[in-house]
Amino acid sequence: MKNSLPALQLLLIGVDSYLPGILLSTDTSQVDFYSRIYLHPCYKMKTNTMISLMSLMSIWMWTGEGQIFQPELTSNAFLAKVTSNTVILKQPYCVFNQPCPGCEIWLVAGLCSANSTFDALVNSSTTNILSLSPYPTAFNPSSNNFFLTRVGLLSDFPCNQYPNDRYFVVGADGICSGVNCNGVLPDGSTVCFKYLLIDANRTLINSSNWSGNITLPKLLPLQTIYDGLSARSGAMVVITTILCVAAALLLLIFLIMLCVTCCRPTKKDSKQISVMNSIRIPRYDTHNLKERVHPYDNPAYQSDLKNYSTSSTLPKNGARKL
């Protein structure tokens, strides 16, 4: 396994009381390293000591697989990798390289003070570990202060693909109510993360290391934020002044136009005399009403200052000639 040789060498150097005079070079190959062990004059050491030593080596190499990686912040140039309640992590590509059909990768997110609590619960629990700490109550005063959320299938994060631009947002679901939803983190807390490999039976297969401590910024109370002029930048003051002056000028122009419109003298409308269906004489005779004794009175006649020739009717003889 990668990185096995240096750690194994350090383990052997730590028991130099049993192997006096052994000089191990950190740049030797694995074959040369083991040949130095077996061909050294101290190979006559007690059999039980050698067995214990090799057992420690085997245990370390078995538990070390999958433990190299620890969750880290994304390498993308985001302005808000860490907010007051969310964190953007790298996706777990090539974290677990053992074959595991149908397995899923889950994330443990919680307070760093709850790391030992989670490890103890996982080692002692025989039930489904995904329900150890449901999110809605995960950070209550008497809760475990961690929750688990699903990241994706193991097959979605192969070792032959390692894109640096992929990321996972912890807290993307906001304030949610699901048992394993991706909810927000406590404001201003110090949080840690850990990836888990879970099989189809909800059994823990492997896990990564815990991440380093990540401190979330704490929101300031609204009443403590000073928003006076001294807290504003010079550019903001200039822009605000220009906008206020422009608004005042527009209002002044509007008022001037309103006054001009309302105070303008209007021309008196001349009285229009209706001439529809009538002629401008009060009485007249019609040629088709010969039997009528009196002349026809015009109901639409409107008198004005003009003086017509006479108020009597038109000459009857003239009307008959027409």
RONUGU-704691 format. One record per residue (C-alpha): residue in one letter; x, y, z. Coordinates in Angstrom, 2 decimals, decimal comma. Each point is the difference from the previous one (the first is absolute). Example, Ala and Ser with C-alpha at 12.3 -4.5 7.8 and 13.67 -1.06 7.14 Angstrom:
// RONUGU-704691
+---------+---------+---------+---------+
: residuo :       u :       v :       w :
+---------+---------+---------+---------+
:       a :   12,30 :   -4,50 :    7,80 :
:       s :    1,37 :    3,44 :   -0,66 :
+---------+---------+---------+---------+
// end
This chain:
// RONUGU-704691
+---------+---------+---------+---------+
: residuo :       u :       v :       w :
+---------+---------+---------+---------+
:       m :    0,00 :    0,00 :    0,00 :
:       k :    1,17 :    3,53 :   -0,71 :
:       n :    1,74 :    1,64 :    2,99 :
:       s :    0,24 :   -3,38 :    1,78 :
:       l :    3,81 :   -0,20 :   -0,13 :
:       p :    0,94 :    3,21 :    1,89 :
:       a :   -2,53 :   -0,64 :    2,75 :
:       l :    1,15 :   -3,62 :    0,32 :
:       q :    3,58 :    1,14 :    0,31 :
:       l :   -0,93 :    2,43 :    2,76 :
:       l :   -1,83 :   -2,81 :    1,80 :
:       l :    3,12 :   -2,17 :   -0,06 :
:       i :    2,25 :    2,86 :    1,07 :
:       g :   -2,30 :    0,52 :    2,98 :
:       v :    0,96 :   -3,44 :    1,32 :
:       d :    3,75 :    0,53 :   -0,36 :
:       s :    0,47 :   -1,58 :    3,40 :
:       y :   -0,74 :   -3,31 :   -1,68 :
:       l :    1,96 :    0,75 :   -3,20 :
:       p :    3,25 :    1,73 :    1,02 :
:       g :    2,18 :    1,23 :   -2,76 :
:       i :   -2,64 :   -0,08 :   -2,77 :
:       l :    0,41 :    2,96 :   -2,36 :
:       l :   -2,91 :    0,45 :   -2,33 :
:       s :    0,09 :    2,44 :   -2,89 :
:       t :   -3,30 :    1,73 :   -0,85 :
:       d :    0,75 :   -0,09 :   -3,71 :
:       t :    0,44 :   -3,79 :   -0,35 :
:       s :   -2,42 :   -2,12 :   -1,98 :
:       q :   -2,44 :   -2,34 :    1,68 :
:       v :    1,92 :   -3,14 :   -1,08 :
:       d :    3,31 :    1,34 :    1,23 :
:       f :   -1,66 :    1,11 :    3,23 :
:       y :   -1,36 :   -3,45 :    0,85 :
:       s :    3,28 :   -1,66 :   -1,02 :
:       r :    1,81 :    2,17 :    2,55 :
:       i :   -2,37 :   -1,22 :    2,69 :
:       y :    0,28 :   -3,70 :   -0,72 :
:       l :    3,79 :   -0,06 :   -0,73 :
:       h :    1,03 :    2,10 :    2,98 :
:       p :    1,95 :   -1,83 :    2,77 :
:       c :   -2,78 :    0,76 :    2,44 :
:       y :   -2,29 :   -2,46 :   -1,79 :
:       k :    0,63 :   -2,36 :    2,94 :
:       m :   -2,29 :    2,11 :    2,19 :
:       k :   -2,72 :   -1,80 :    1,87 :
:       t :   -2,75 :   -1,49 :   -2,14 :
:       n :   -2,87 :    1,50 :    1,99 :
:       t :    1,48 :    3,50 :   -0,35 :
:       m :    0,19 :   -0,36 :   -3,77 :
:       i :   -3,56 :   -1,29 :   -0,15 :
:       s :   -1,26 :    2,94 :    2,06 :
:       l :    1,89 :    2,43 :   -2,17 :
:       m :   -1,39 :   -1,42 :   -3,24 :
:       s :   -3,50 :    0,00 :    1,49 :
:       l :    0,30 :    3,71 :    0,70 :
:       m :    1,13 :    0,55 :   -3,57 :
:       s :   -2,96 :   -1,92 :   -1,39 :
:       i :   -2,50 :    1,84 :    2,19 :
:       w :    1,40 :    3,37 :   -1,01 :
:       m :   -0,05 :   -0,84 :   -3,70 :
:       w :   -3,59 :   -1,31 :    0,22 :
:       t :   -1,39 :    2,95 :    1,93 :
:       g :    2,02 :    2,50 :   -2,03 :
:       e :   -1,83 :   -0,75 :   -3,24 :
:       g :   -2,60 :    2,73 :   -0,57 :
:       q :    1,45 :    2,10 :    2,80 :
:       i :    2,40 :    2,07 :   -2,12 :
:       f :   -2,60 :    2,50 :   -1,13 :
:       q :   -1,72 :    2,56 :    2,17 :
:       p :   -2,71 :    2,45 :   -1,13 :
:       e :    1,39 :    3,32 :   -1,16 :
:       l :   -1,36 :    3,32 :   -1,21 :
:       t :   -0,50 :    0,30 :   -3,74 :
:       s :    2,86 :    1,41 :   -2,03 :
:       n :   -2,38 :    2,12 :   -2,10 :
:       a :    0,41 :    3,75 :    0,35 :
:       f :   -3,36 :    0,54 :    1,67 :
:       l :   -0,54 :    3,11 :    2,08 :
:       a :   -2,04 :   -1,89 :    2,58 :
:       k :    1,61 :   -3,39 :    0,56 :
:       v :   -0,88 :    0,38 :    3,67 :
:       t :   -3,06 :    1,97 :    1,10 :
:       s :   -1,72 :    0,31 :    3,34 :
:       n :   -1,85 :   -3,31 :   -0,54 :
:       t :    1,33 :   -1,67 :   -3,18 :
:       v :    3,29 :   -1,49 :   -1,20 :
:       i :    1,10 :   -0,99 :   -3,53 :
:       l :    2,12 :   -3,19 :   -0,06 :
:       k :    1,83 :   -1,96 :   -2,66 :
:       q :   -1,95 :   -2,96 :   -1,29 :
:       p :    1,31 :   -3,39 :    1,22 :
:       y :    1,67 :   -1,23 :   -3,19 :
:       c :    2,24 :   -3,04 :    0,56 :
:       v :   -0,49 :    0,04 :    3,76 :
:       f :   -1,08 :   -3,65 :    0,14 :
:       n :    1,62 :   -2,19 :   -2,64 :
:       q :   -1,24 :   -3,42 :    1,08 :
:       p :   -2,73 :   -1,67 :   -2,10 :
:       c :   -3,40 :    0,37 :    1,62 :
:       p :   -3,00 :   -0,41 :   -2,34 :
:       g :   -2,99 :    2,09 :    1,04 :
:       c :    1,90 :    1,85 :    2,72 :
:       e :   -0,60 :    3,67 :    0,70 :
:       i :    2,15 :    2,81 :    1,35 :
:       w :   -1,45 :    1,95 :    2,91 :
:       l :    1,31 :    3,04 :    1,84 :
:       v :    0,09 :    0,52 :    3,74 :
:       a :   -0,30 :    3,71 :    0,80 :
:       g :    0,05 :    1,31 :    3,52 :
:       l :    1,80 :    1,84 :    2,73 :
:       c :    3,63 :   -0,99 :    0,45 :
:       s :   -0,73 :   -0,64 :    3,66 :
:       a :   -2,33 :   -2,83 :   -1,09 :
:       n :    2,64 :   -2,00 :   -1,93 :
:       s :    0,64 :   -2,38 :    2,86 :
:       t :   -3,74 :   -0,33 :    0,60 :
:       f :   -0,59 :   -1,13 :   -3,58 :
:       d :    2,92 :   -2,45 :    0,04 :
:       a :   -1,23 :   -1,52 :    3,25 :
:       l :   -3,56 :   -0,35 :   -1,28 :
:       v :    1,16 :   -1,64 :   -3,23 :
:       n :    2,16 :   -2,53 :    1,85 :
:       s :   -2,71 :   -0,90 :    2,49 :
:       s :   -3,14 :    0,27 :   -2,10 :
:       t :   -1,57 :   -3,03 :   -1,65 :
:       t :   -2,84 :    1,93 :   -1,62 :
:       n :   -0,13 :    2,14 :   -3,10 :
:       i :    2,67 :    2,68 :    0,49 :
:       l :   -1,79 :    2,35 :   -2,39 :
:       s :   -2,68 :    0,64 :    2,64 :
:       l :    2,34 :    0,61 :    2,93 :
:       s :   -0,51 :    3,77 :   -0,09 :
:       p :   -2,88 :    1,31 :   -2,16 :
:       y :    0,53 :    3,50 :   -1,33 :
:       p :   -2,98 :    1,95 :    1,36 :
:       t :    1,24 :   -0,61 :    3,55 :
:       a :    3,69 :   -0,61 :   -0,72 :
:       f :    1,23 :    3,19 :    1,66 :
:       n :   -2,41 :    0,30 :    2,89 :
:       p :    1,62 :    0,41 :    3,44 :
:       s :   -0,50 :   -3,68 :    0,89 :
:       s :    0,76 :   -1,42 :   -3,47 :
:       n :    3,09 :   -1,62 :   -1,51 :
:       n :    0,99 :    3,14 :   -1,96 :
:       f :    0,52 :   -1,73 :   -3,34 :
:       f :   -2,09 :   -1,26 :   -2,92 :
:       l :    0,50 :   -2,22 :   -3,06 :
:       t :   -0,94 :    0,90 :   -3,55 :
:       r :    0,34 :   -1,90 :   -3,28 :
:       v :    2,66 :    1,09 :   -2,51 :
:       g :   -0,50 :   -2,58 :   -2,77 :
:       l :    0,83 :   -3,48 :   -1,28 :
:       l :    3,55 :   -1,28 :    0,28 :
:       s :   -0,02 :   -0,68 :   -3,74 :
:       d :   -0,52 :    3,73 :   -0,63 :
:       f :    3,42 :    0,83 :    1,47 :
:       p :    2,54 :   -2,24 :   -1,78 :
:       c :    3,76 :    0,31 :    0,34 :
:       n :    0,56 :    0,41 :   -3,73 :
:       q :   -1,92 :    3,28 :    0,12 :
:       y :    1,09 :    2,72 :    2,36 :
:       p :   -1,50 :    3,35 :   -1,06 :
:       n :    1,11 :    2,81 :    2,26 :
:       d :   -3,02 :    2,16 :   -0,80 :
:       r :   -2,58 :   -2,35 :    1,53 :
:       y :   -1,24 :    0,95 :    3,45 :
:       f :   -2,55 :   -0,91 :    2,65 :
:       v :   -1,86 :    2,70 :    1,94 :
:       v :   -0,69 :   -0,92 :    3,61 :
:       g :   -3,24 :    1,74 :    1,02 :
:       a :   -1,43 :    0,29 :   -3,52 :
:       d :   -3,50 :   -1,06 :    1,15 :
:       g :   -0,29 :    2,84 :    2,50 :
:       i :   -2,20 :   -0,54 :    3,03 :
:       c :   -1,55 :   -3,37 :   -0,88 :
:       s :   -1,91 :   -2,70 :    1,86 :
:       g :    1,30 :   -3,25 :   -1,50 :
:       v :    1,94 :   -2,47 :    2,14 :
:       n :    3,00 :    0,09 :   -2,35 :
:       c :   -0,59 :    3,28 :   -1,82 :
:       n :    2,91 :    2,30 :   -0,77 :
:       g :   -0,84 :    2,69 :    2,52 :
:       v :    1,84 :    3,10 :    1,10 :
:       l :    2,66 :   -0,02 :    2,70 :
:       p :   -0,13 :    1,92 :    3,29 :
:       d :    0,89 :    3,65 :   -0,40 :
:       g :    3,56 :    0,85 :    1,01 :
:       s :    0,92 :   -3,55 :    1,08 :
:       t :    3,16 :   -2,05 :   -0,59 :
:       v :   -0,90 :   -2,96 :   -2,20 :
:       c :    1,67 :   -3,17 :   -1,30 :
:       f :   -0,90 :   -2,45 :   -2,75 :
:       k :    0,54 :   -3,66 :   -0,81 :
:       y :   -0,87 :   -2,17 :   -3,00 :
:       l :   -1,57 :   -3,42 :    0,53 :
:       l :   -0,39 :   -2,99 :   -2,33 :
:       i :   -3,37 :   -1,66 :    0,65 :
:       d :   -1,22 :   -3,20 :   -1,68 :
:       a :   -3,55 :   -0,87 :   -1,05 :
:       n :   -0,73 :   -1,43 :    3,48 :
:       r :    0,85 :    3,34 :    1,63 :
:       t :    3,20 :   -1,47 :    1,44 :
:       l :    3,19 :    2,04 :    0,34 :
:       i :    2,70 :   -1,41 :   -2,30 :
:       n :    2,70 :    2,66 :    0,24 :
:       s :    0,54 :    3,62 :    0,93 :
:       s :    2,40 :    2,84 :   -0,61 :
:       n :    1,83 :    2,07 :    2,56 :
:       w :   -1,66 :    2,92 :    1,68 :
:       s :    0,61 :    3,32 :   -1,69 :
:       g :    1,83 :    2,81 :    1,67 :
:       n :   -1,88 :    2,49 :    2,13 :
:       i :   -1,97 :    2,52 :   -2,06 :
:       t :   -1,31 :    3,03 :    1,87 :
:       l :   -3,13 :    1,61 :   -1,40 :
:       p :   -0,33 :    3,80 :    0,23 :
:       k :   -2,52 :    1,25 :    2,52 :
:       l :   -2,76 :    2,38 :   -1,04 :
:       l :   -0,02 :    3,34 :    1,78 :
:       p :   -3,19 :    1,22 :    1,68 :
:       l :   -1,79 :    2,66 :   -2,02 :
:       q :    0,11 :    2,57 :    2,77 :
:       t :    3,80 :   -0,20 :    0,18 :
:       i :    0,49 :    0,98 :   -3,65 :
:       y :    0,75 :    3,73 :   -0,39 :
:       d :   -1,38 :    1,40 :   -3,25 :
:       g :    0,83 :    3,69 :    0,41 :
:       l :    1,79 :    2,18 :   -2,54 :
:       s :    3,40 :   -0,83 :    1,44 :
:       a :   -0,61 :   -3,66 :   -0,78 :
:       r :   -0,64 :    0,69 :   -3,67 :
:       s :    2,61 :    0,21 :   -2,72 :
:       g :    0,72 :    3,21 :   -1,91 :
:       a :   -1,33 :   -1,45 :   -3,25 :
:       m :   -3,27 :   -0,92 :    1,67 :
:       v :   -0,42 :    3,55 :    1,35 :
:       v :    0,66 :    1,54 :   -3,44 :
:       i :   -2,45 :   -2,31 :   -1,76 :
:       t :   -2,68 :    0,63 :    2,62 :
:       t :    0,45 :    3,79 :   -0,32 :
:       i :   -0,27 :   -0,07 :   -3,80 :
:       l :   -3,18 :   -2,07 :    0,12 :
:       c :   -1,60 :    2,31 :    2,58 :
:       v :    0,79 :    3,13 :   -2,05 :
:       a :   -1,34 :   -1,60 :   -3,18 :
:       a :   -3,22 :   -0,99 :    1,76 :
:       a :   -0,43 :    3,54 :    1,35 :
:       l :    0,47 :    1,54 :   -3,47 :
:       l :   -2,56 :   -2,34 :   -1,54 :
:       l :   -2,50 :    0,88 :    2,71 :
:       l :    0,58 :    3,73 :   -0,52 :
:       i :   -0,51 :   -0,29 :   -3,78 :
:       f :   -3,21 :   -1,91 :    0,56 :
:       l :   -1,37 :    2,66 :    2,36 :
:       i :    0,87 :    2,81 :   -2,46 :
:       m :   -1,77 :   -1,78 :   -2,85 :
:       l :   -3,03 :   -0,60 :    2,21 :
:       c :   -0,23 :    3,69 :    0,95 :
:       v :    0,37 :    1,16 :   -3,61 :
:       t :   -2,73 :   -2,37 :   -1,14 :
:       c :   -2,46 :    0,97 :    2,72 :
:       c :    0,56 :    3,79 :   -0,18 :
:       r :   -0,11 :    0,40 :   -3,80 :
:       p :   -3,02 :    2,18 :   -1,07 :
:       t :   -2,50 :   -1,83 :   -2,15 :
:       k :   -2,03 :    1,54 :   -2,87 :
:       k :   -3,71 :    0,33 :    0,53 :
:       d :   -1,91 :   -2,23 :   -2,28 :
:       s :   -2,28 :    1,94 :   -2,37 :
:       k :   -3,56 :   -1,00 :    0,12 :
:       q :   -0,79 :   -2,32 :   -2,81 :
:       i :   -3,44 :    0,23 :   -1,47 :
:       s :   -1,45 :   -3,29 :   -0,91 :
:       v :   -1,25 :   -0,01 :   -3,56 :
:       m :   -0,75 :   -3,68 :   -0,26 :
:       n :   -3,29 :   -0,72 :   -1,70 :
:       s :   -0,96 :    3,64 :   -0,06 :
:       i :    0,41 :    3,30 :   -1,77 :
:       r :    0,89 :    3,19 :    1,75 :
:       i :   -3,49 :    1,53 :    0,03 :
:       p :   -2,58 :   -0,43 :    2,72 :
:       r :   -3,05 :   -0,64 :   -2,23 :
:       y :   -0,52 :   -1,08 :   -3,55 :
:       d :   -2,55 :   -1,61 :   -2,31 :
:       t :    0,63 :   -3,22 :   -1,83 :
:       h :   -1,21 :   -0,70 :   -3,50 :
:       n :   -1,17 :   -3,49 :    0,85 :
:       l :   -2,26 :    1,18 :    2,79 :
:       k :   -2,29 :    2,28 :   -1,98 :
:       e :   -3,12 :   -0,69 :    2,01 :
:       r :    1,51 :    1,22 :    3,27 :
:       v :   -1,42 :    3,31 :    1,18 :
:       h :    2,95 :    1,20 :    2,07 :
:       p :    3,65 :   -0,12 :   -0,94 :
:       y :    2,40 :   -2,65 :    1,30 :
:       d :    1,82 :    0,86 :    3,26 :
:       n :    3,68 :   -1,05 :    0,04 :
:       p :    0,72 :   -1,73 :    3,41 :
:       a :    3,78 :    0,01 :   -0,57 :
:       y :    0,23 :    3,73 :   -0,50 :
:       q :    2,41 :    1,79 :    2,31 :
:       s :   -0,04 :    3,75 :    0,03 :
:       d :    3,25 :    1,93 :   -0,05 :
:       l :    1,11 :    3,58 :   -0,41 :
:       k :   -0,42 :   -0,09 :   -3,74 :
:       n :   -3,17 :    1,65 :   -1,18 :
:       y :   -1,65 :   -1,81 :   -2,85 :
:       s :   -2,19 :    1,95 :   -2,39 :
:       t :   -3,26 :   -0,69 :    1,81 :
:       s :   -1,53 :   -2,41 :    2,45 :
:       s :   -2,87 :   -0,68 :   -2,33 :
:       t :   -0,11 :   -3,02 :   -2,21 :
:       l :    1,43 :   -0,25 :   -3,44 :
:       p :   -2,23 :    1,29 :   -2,73 :
:       k :   -2,55 :   -2,60 :   -0,87 :
:       n :    0,09 :    0,88 :   -3,64 :
:       g :    3,74 :   -0,51 :   -0,09 :
:       a :   -0,29 :   -3,35 :    1,72 :
:       r :   -2,67 :   -1,13 :   -2,48 :
:       k :    2,17 :    0,96 :   -2,95 :
:       l :    2,76 :   -2,25 :    1,34 :
+---------+---------+---------+---------+
// end
